[in-house]
């Protein structure tokens, strides 16, 4: 566990982070020249994409973004979640590598961060503190600890300098993607990257996340099907989120559990999502499986991470109620009116693109429309949605126009569909949605 190779210092200065990305671009370019010369020598004239997306370059880019962590890693995650089949398969593979755990920071860097937040005598507050994290992600890592008064806590500790590097990181990654040609020219990711900056600044504010945890605890206080941690206010700062430790099994590790268990997890997840959108108008939009656990003994869904929580205005919430109701009842005029209300037609759109968007919405609402138990394990719906989205964006040039609130809500829904498919769940989604339909 103490192998130094498992640790990686987080570069915290703007120049050191820029230098890492710059050296990455240089190494990718050098590799392209070498690979091009090799292929020309054999009589093959390669395309630029073939030279960029070699296995070595894919690994090089993924490893460098993972080492930087912070916004650099998060942007890769966002692109891999949001772009689906729009990107070349090799780039999708590269970005999906960033969904895995990051390397933790060295203990010396961790200790320095804790001294800055809690003072030099911070260890006196704990009877036990595990220096090796139980999880390491893009913005911070999580440690288990027991306080002197007996509280078992999970401590989310932010990497140093991450909050100050967000804007420059996102800009640097955008530059890298553009100059490398890794993202096809017809795909405009500028709006997504701008929104990523705002979202990442919110996620890096642990005091804000603590407020969202408390808000969700209130909203779900009477619903015993869900478990949330308690915030330890005395140890929480803008860079450390201290919560009671909650057990359970990671939801993506439930594949071999009985069918009833897998079904129940997805039922709880969809029940919660509909409540978030239509009742709370407050949505935790990060679909990462690591944000959920399941307690098999109590049959409760454990909710862990609220950094990507967004407040949704009523007109968006009601727009989605109209849209989903219209999909279920085959009322296309109602669906078009709903899409306009949500903000989809703020730019001119050709009639064929409008129909393609309707078709995509109908595809995405398939489980809601289906009357009876929907078998996610036997469905290729996720691939059909991706194909339809790819066709819409490439042929109609429409990918960049969805409103930001829609992009994040679609990430949430898409993440639930992916989890339901992974668990081969069989759930009556139509029945769950019925109480929210417009009469």
C-alpha positions in Angstrom: 0.0 0.0 0.0 3.0 2.3 0.6 4.6 1.7 -2.8 5.7 5.2 -4.0 4.6 4.4 -7.5 1.0 4.4 -6.3 1.3 8.1 -5.4 1.6 11.1 -7.7 2.2 14.7 -6.6 -0.5 17.1 -7.9 1.1 20.0 -9.7 -0.6 23.0 -8.2 1.0 26.0 -10.0 -0.5 27.4 -13.2 2.8 27.3 -15.1 3.7 23.7 -13.9 0.3 22.5 -15.1 0.6 24.3 -18.4 4.1 22.9 -18.9 2.8 19.4 -18.4 0.2 19.9 -21.0 2.7 21.6 -23.3 5.1 18.7 -23.0 2.3 16.3 -23.7 1.4 18.1 -26.9 5.1 18.0 -28.0 5.4 14.2 -27.2 2.2 13.5 -29.1 3.5 15.5 -32.1 6.9 13.8 -32.0 5.2 10.4 -31.9 3.0 11.4 -34.9 6.1 12.3 -36.9 7.9 9.0 -36.1 4.8 6.9 -36.8 4.1 8.8 -40.1 7.7 8.2 -41.3 7.4 4.5 -40.4 4.1 4.1 -42.3 5.4 6.1 -45.3 8.4 3.8 -45.5 6.1 0.9 -45.9 4.2 2.7 -48.7 1.1 3.6 -46.6 0.0 7.3 -46.6 -1.7 7.6 -43.2 -4.5 10.0 -42.2 -3.7 12.5 -39.4 -6.3 10.8 -37.1 -4.4 7.5 -37.5 -1.2 9.2 -36.3 -2.8 10.9 -33.3 -4.8 8.0 -32.1 -2.1 5.4 -31.8 -2.2 3.2 -28.7 0.9 4.9 -27.3 -0.6 8.4 -27.8 -4.0 7.4 -26.3 -2.2 6.1 -23.2 0.1 9.1 -23.0 -2.8 11.6 -23.1 -5.0 9.7 -20.6 -2.1 9.2 -18.2 -1.1 12.9 -18.3 -4.7 14.2 -17.7 -5.1 11.7 -14.9 -1.8 12.9 -13.3 -3.0 16.6 -13.5 -6.3 15.7 -12.0 -8.6 18.6 -11.3 -10.3 20.3 -14.2 -8.0 18.6 -16.8 -9.2 15.2 -15.7 -12.8 16.3 -15.2 -13.1 17.8 -18.7 -12.0 14.4 -20.1 -14.7 12.8 -18.0 -17.3 15.3 -19.2 -16.5 14.8 -22.8 -16.5 11.0 -22.5 -19.9 11.2 -20.8 -21.5 13.7 -23.1 -20.2 13.0 -26.5 -21.1 9.3 -26.8 -20.4 8.0 -30.2 -19.6 11.4 -31.6 -15.9 10.9 -31.1 -13.6 8.4 -32.7 -13.6 5.0 -30.8 -10.0 5.4 -29.7 -10.6 8.9 -28.2 -13.7 7.5 -26.4 -11.5 4.8 -25.0 -8.9 7.4 -24.0 -11.5 9.5 -22.2 -13.2 6.6 -20.5 -9.9 5.7 -18.8 -10.4 8.9 -16.9 -13.5 7.5 -15.2 -11.2 5.2 -13.2 -9.6 6.3 -9.9 -6.8 8.8 -10.0 -3.5 8.2 -8.2 -3.5 9.7 -4.6 -1.2 12.6 -3.7 1.9 11.8 -1.6 1.5 11.8 2.2 3.8 14.8 2.5 1.5 16.9 0.2 -1.6 15.6 1.9 -0.2 16.5 5.4 0.7 20.0 4.1 -2.9 20.5 2.8 -4.3 19.3 6.2 -2.0 21.7 8.1 -3.2 24.6 5.9 -6.9 23.8 6.7 -6.8 22.5 10.3 -3.5 23.8 11.7 -0.2 22.0 12.6 -1.8 20.1 15.4 -4.6 18.6 13.3 -3.8 15.0 14.3 -4.8 15.7 17.9 -8.5 15.7 16.8 -8.4 12.0 15.7 -7.9 8.7 17.4 -7.3 7.1 14.0 -6.6 8.5 10.6 -5.9 6.4 7.5 -3.3 8.2 5.3 -4.1 6.0 2.3 -7.3 7.1 0.7 -10.3 4.9 0.2 -11.0 6.7 -3.1 -9.1 9.2 -5.3 -10.9 11.2 -8.0 -10.5 14.3 -10.2 -10.9 17.0 -7.6 -10.1 15.4 -4.3 -9.5 12.1 -2.4 -11.4 10.5 0.4 -9.9 9.3 3.7 -11.4 7.4 6.6 -10.9 8.7 10.1 -12.2 8.4 13.7 -12.4 11.5 15.8 -11.5 11.6 19.5 -15.2 11.7 20.4 -15.8 8.5 18.5 -17.3 9.7 15.1 -16.4 7.5 12.1 -15.9 10.0 9.2 -15.3 10.1 5.5 -13.1 13.1 4.7 -13.1 14.5 1.2 -9.8 16.4 0.9 -9.3 18.7 -2.1 -6.1 18.5 -4.1 -3.9 21.7 -3.6 -4.4 24.5 -6.1 -7.2 22.7 -8.0 -9.8 25.5 -7.4 -7.3 28.1 -8.7 -6.4 26.1 -11.8 -9.9 25.4 -13.2 -10.2 28.1 -15.9 -6.6 27.7 -17.2 -6.9 23.9 -17.1 -10.1 23.9 -19.2 -8.5 26.4 -21.6 -5.4 24.3 -21.9 -7.3 21.1 -22.5 -9.4 22.9 -25.1 -6.2 24.1 -26.9 -4.7 20.6 -26.7 -7.9 19.0 -28.2 -8.0 21.6 -31.0 -4.3 21.6 -32.0 -4.1 17.8 -31.9 -7.3 17.3 -34.0 -8.5 14.8 -31.4 -12.0 16.2 -31.6 -13.6 16.4 -35.1 -13.9 20.0 -36.4 -17.7 19.8 -36.8 -18.2 19.2 -33.1 -18.4 22.4 -31.1 -17.5 21.8 -27.5 -17.0 25.4 -26.5 -20.4 25.7 -24.7 -19.7 22.5 -22.8 -16.2 23.7 -21.8 -17.5 27.1 -20.6 -20.2 25.3 -18.6 -17.6 22.9 -17.3 -15.7 25.9 -15.7 -18.8 27.0 -13.8 -19.7 23.5 -12.7 -16.1 22.8 -11.6 -15.9 26.0 -9.5 -19.2 24.9 -7.8 -17.8 21.3 -7.3 -14.6 22.7 -5.8 -16.6 24.7 -3.1 -17.0 22.1 -0.4 -19.0 24.5 1.8 -21.5 24.7 -1.0 -21.7 20.9 -1.3 -22.2 20.6 2.5 -25.2 22.9 2.1 -26.6 20.7 -0.6 -26.1 17.6 1.5 -28.1 19.2 4.3 -30.8 20.3 1.9 -31.2 16.8 0.5 -31.3 15.4 4.0 -34.3 17.7 4.7 -36.0 16.9 1.4 -35.7 13.1 2.0 -36.1 13.2 5.7 -39.4 11.2 5.6 -38.3 8.8 2.9 -36.5 5.9 4.6 -35.5 4.3 1.3 -32.5 6.6 1.1 -29.4 7.2 3.3 -27.3 10.3 3.3 -24.2 11.2 5.4 -24.3 13.8 8.1 -22.0 16.8 7.7 -19.4 17.3 10.5 -19.5 21.1 10.5 -16.6 21.4 13.0 -14.2 19.8 10.5 -15.6 21.0 7.2 -13.8 23.8 5.3 -14.0 25.1 1.7 -11.3 22.4 0.9 -12.3 19.6 3.2 -15.8 18.0 3.4 -16.2 16.0 6.6 -19.1 13.6 6.7 -20.2 10.5 8.6 -18.9 7.3 7.0 -21.7 5.4 5.3 -21.3 1.8 4.2 -22.9 -0.3 1.5 -21.8 -1.8 -1.8 -20.8 0.3 -4.9 -23.9 0.0 -7.2 -21.8 -1.1 -10.2 -20.6 -4.1 -8.1 -24.1 -5.5 -7.8 -24.1 -7.3 -11.2 -24.1 -10.7 -9.6 -26.8 -10.0 -6.9 -30.3 -11.5 -7.3 -32.5 -9.9 -9.9 -34.8 -8.4 -7.2 -31.9 -6.5 -5.6 -30.8 -5.1 -9.0 -34.3 -4.1 -9.8 -34.8 -2.4 -6.5 -31.7 -0.2 -7.0 -32.9 1.1 -10.3 -36.4 1.6 -9.0 -35.0 3.8 -6.2 -32.7 5.7 -8.6 -35.6 6.6 -11.0 -38.0 7.4 -8.1 -35.4 9.8 -6.8 -34.6 11.4 -10.2 -38.3 12.1 -10.9 -38.6 13.7 -7.4 -35.5 15.8 -8.1 -36.7 17.1 -11.4 -40.4 17.6 -10.7 -40.7 18.1 -6.9 -37.4 19.4 -5.6 -36.2 21.2 -8.8 -32.8 20.3 -7.5 -30.8 17.7 -9.3 -27.6 15.9 -8.5 -26.4 15.7 -12.2 -23.2 13.6 -12.0 -24.1 10.1 -13.2 -20.8 8.6 -12.0 -21.6 5.2 -10.5 -19.3 5.9 -7.6 -21.8 8.4 -6.2 -24.2 5.6 -5.2 -24.0 2.6 -2.9 -26.6 0.1 -1.8 -27.1 -1.4 1.6 -28.3 -4.9 1.0 -29.4 -5.5 4.6 -31.6 -2.4 4.9 -32.4 -2.3 1.2 -31.5 1.4 1.1 -29.8 3.5 -1.6 -26.9 5.4 -0.3 -26.3 8.9 -1.8 -22.7 10.1 -1.4 -21.7 13.0 -3.6 -23.6 16.3 -4.2 -20.8 18.5 -5.8 -22.6 18.5 -9.2 -26.0 19.6 -7.8 -27.9 22.1 -9.9 -31.0 24.2 -9.2 -33.6 23.9 -12.0 -36.1 26.7 -12.7 -39.7 25.9 -12.8 -40.2 26.5 -16.5 -37.5 23.8 -17.2 -39.0 21.3 -14.8 -42.5 21.8 -16.2 -41.0 21.7 -19.8 -39.7 18.2 -19.1 -42.9 17.1 -17.5 -44.7 18.2 -20.7 -42.0 16.6 -22.9 -42.2 13.2 -21.2 -46.0 13.3 -21.0 -46.1 14.1 -24.7 -43.8 11.2 -25.5 -45.9 8.7 -23.4 -49.2 9.9 -25.0 -47.7 10.3 -28.6 -48.6 14.0 -28.6 -45.9 15.5 -30.9 -47.2 19.1 -30.8 -47.0 19.0 -27.0 -43.4 17.7 -27.3 -42.4 20.4 -29.7 -44.0 23.1 -27.4 -42.1 21.6 -24.4 -38.8 21.5 -26.3 -39.3 25.2 -27.2 -40.1 26.0 -23.5 -36.9 24.2 -22.4 -34.9 26.3 -24.8 -34.0 24.0 -27.6 -35.2 26.2 -30.5 -33.4 29.4 -29.5 -31.5 29.1 -32.8 -33.1 28.5 -36.3 -33.7 24.8 -37.0 -34.6 23.0 -40.2 -37.8 21.0 -40.2 -35.9 17.7 -40.7 -33.6 18.5 -37.7 -36.7 19.3 -35.6 -38.1 15.9 -36.5 -34.8 14.2 -35.8 -34.8 15.8 -32.4 -38.3 14.6 -31.7 -37.3 11.1 -32.8 -34.4 11.2 -30.4 -36.6 12.3 -27.5 -39.1 9.5 -28.2 -36.2 7.0 -28.2 -34.9 8.4 -24.9 -38.4 8.2 -23.4 -38.9 4.6 -24.5 -38.8 3.1 -21.0 -41.3 5.7 -19.7 -43.6 4.9 -22.6 -43.4 1.2 -22.4 -46.4 -0.2 -20.3 -45.1 -2.9 -18.1 -41.7 -4.1 -16.9 -38.9 -2.8 -19.1 -36.0 -5.2 -19.5 -32.9 -3.1 -19.7 -30.7 -6.2 -20.1 -32.4 -7.1 -23.4 -32.5 -3.6 -24.8 -30.0 -1.8 -27.0 -31.7 1.5 -26.3 -28.5 3.2 -25.1 -26.8 2.5 -28.4 -29.9 3.6 -30.4 -29.9 6.9 -28.5 -26.2 7.4 -29.2 -26.7 6.6 -32.9 -29.6 9.0 -33.2 -27.6 11.7 -31.3 -24.6 11.2 -33.5 -26.8 11.4 -36.7 -28.4 14.6 -35.4 -25.2 16.3 -34.6 -23.1 15.3 -37.6 -25.7 15.6 -40.4 -27.7 18.6 -39.1 -24.9 20.5 -37.3 -27.1 20.8 -34.2 -25.0 19.2 -31.4 -23.9 22.5 -29.8 -27.3 24.1 -29.3 -29.0 22.2 -26.4 -29.4 24.5 -23.4 -27.0 23.9 -20.5 -29.6 22.7 -18.1 -30.7 20.1 -20.6 -27.2 18.8 -21.2 -26.7 18.2 -17.5 -30.1 16.6 -17.0 -29.5 14.3 -20.0 -26.2 13.2 -18.4 -28.2 12.2 -15.4 -30.8 10.3 -17.3 -28.2 8.7 -19.5 -26.2 7.6 -16.5 -29.2 5.9 -15.0 -29.9 4.1 -18.3 -26.3 2.9 -18.4 -26.5 1.6 -14.8 -29.8 -0.1 -15.5 -28.3 -1.7 -18.5 -25.2 -2.8 -16.6 -27.3 -4.4 -13.9 -29.7 -5.9 -16.4 -32.6 -4.4 -14.4 -36.3 -5.2 -15.1 -38.3 -2.2 -13.9 -41.7 -0.7 -14.6 -40.5 2.9 -15.3 -43.9 3.9 -16.8 -45.6 3.1 -13.4 -43.0 5.2 -11.5 -43.6 8.2 -13.9 -47.4 8.0 -13.9 -47.9 10.2 -10.8 -45.9 13.0 -12.5 -47.7 13.0 -15.8 -49.8 15.9 -16.9 -53.5 14.9 -16.8 
